[in-house]
Amino acid sequence: MRVAVCQLNSRHDREANLAAAESLIDRAAEAGADLVLLPEYVDYLGPGAGMPAPESVDGRVGSFFAAAARRRGVWLIAGSFHEAGPDPDRTWNTTLVFDRSGTLAAAYRKIHLYDVEIPGRVSYRESATVAPGDQPVVVDVEGLRVGLTICYDLRFPELYRQLATVGGAQLLVVPAAFMMHTGRDHWEVLLRARAIENQCFVAAAGQTGDHEPGRTCYGRSMLVDPWGTVLSQVPDGPGLAVTDIDLGCLERIRVELPSLANRRL
Ligand SMILES: O=C(O)CCC(=O)C(=O)O
């Protein structure tokens, strides 16, 4: 299975963001990718006041990515977008997964919301505008078990453990808009830790650069193998990395160093 992680600089113009995502999907498909991963808030990362009205899964954003998956014949994990839910004041932060025919195969709603106050650095209260999901999701991608998470979820190893054990995940994906301030010290360490401790591949697609208002994202999208080795990484700025996943490597590591099987709690 060939996986493309795409890195974007989404801003306030939704149509421009969708066009940028589509051009990376095209490049990924031309490079032979089977599965394409986009970052968190792929359709809009701008001021709250200018945010397009939240939509259902078959609104403009969902339909756009369904059509892109179908047109290119790829599996598409469409980062995340603001989904309209039952709470009129809060959206869900939702990842949609489309199969090669553009059919919706899964939806995952971010469970852990980024409520953080680091004086002078980061002030963010995601739960003011986003409602948490409560369901871990694993989707079958042509025999590959893919566990879905979003950005801040990365700090909660119990979610990843559940995806790997109960859900049988082999690939864990992390669409993200990870902040520069925390990203430079934590992003790669956390991604590699989740890969090593769960003996899974981890694919992480981040936003990069400056976004309005005053938000800077770390980028460094990457694919990590179950040994914790970074197989590929996207340089600064929008772009993509395409990597083949060898499940034989995962099976070998799980046999030779059976820490998943040796769990006692
Ligand atoms: O965990 C972090 O440091 C960043 C998380 C984040 O930016 C988010 O969840 O949107």
The ligand as an ORCA input file, in Angstrom:
! r2SCAN-3c Opt
* xyz 0 1
  O      -1.069     19.296     21.148
  C      -0.572     20.304     20.654
  O       0.458     20.817     21.092
  C      -1.207     20.969     19.467
  C      -2.618     20.525     19.243
  C      -3.351     21.363     18.281
  O      -2.837     22.318     17.737
  C      -4.738     21.013     17.947
  O      -5.255     19.976     18.418
  O      -5.356     21.754     17.154
*
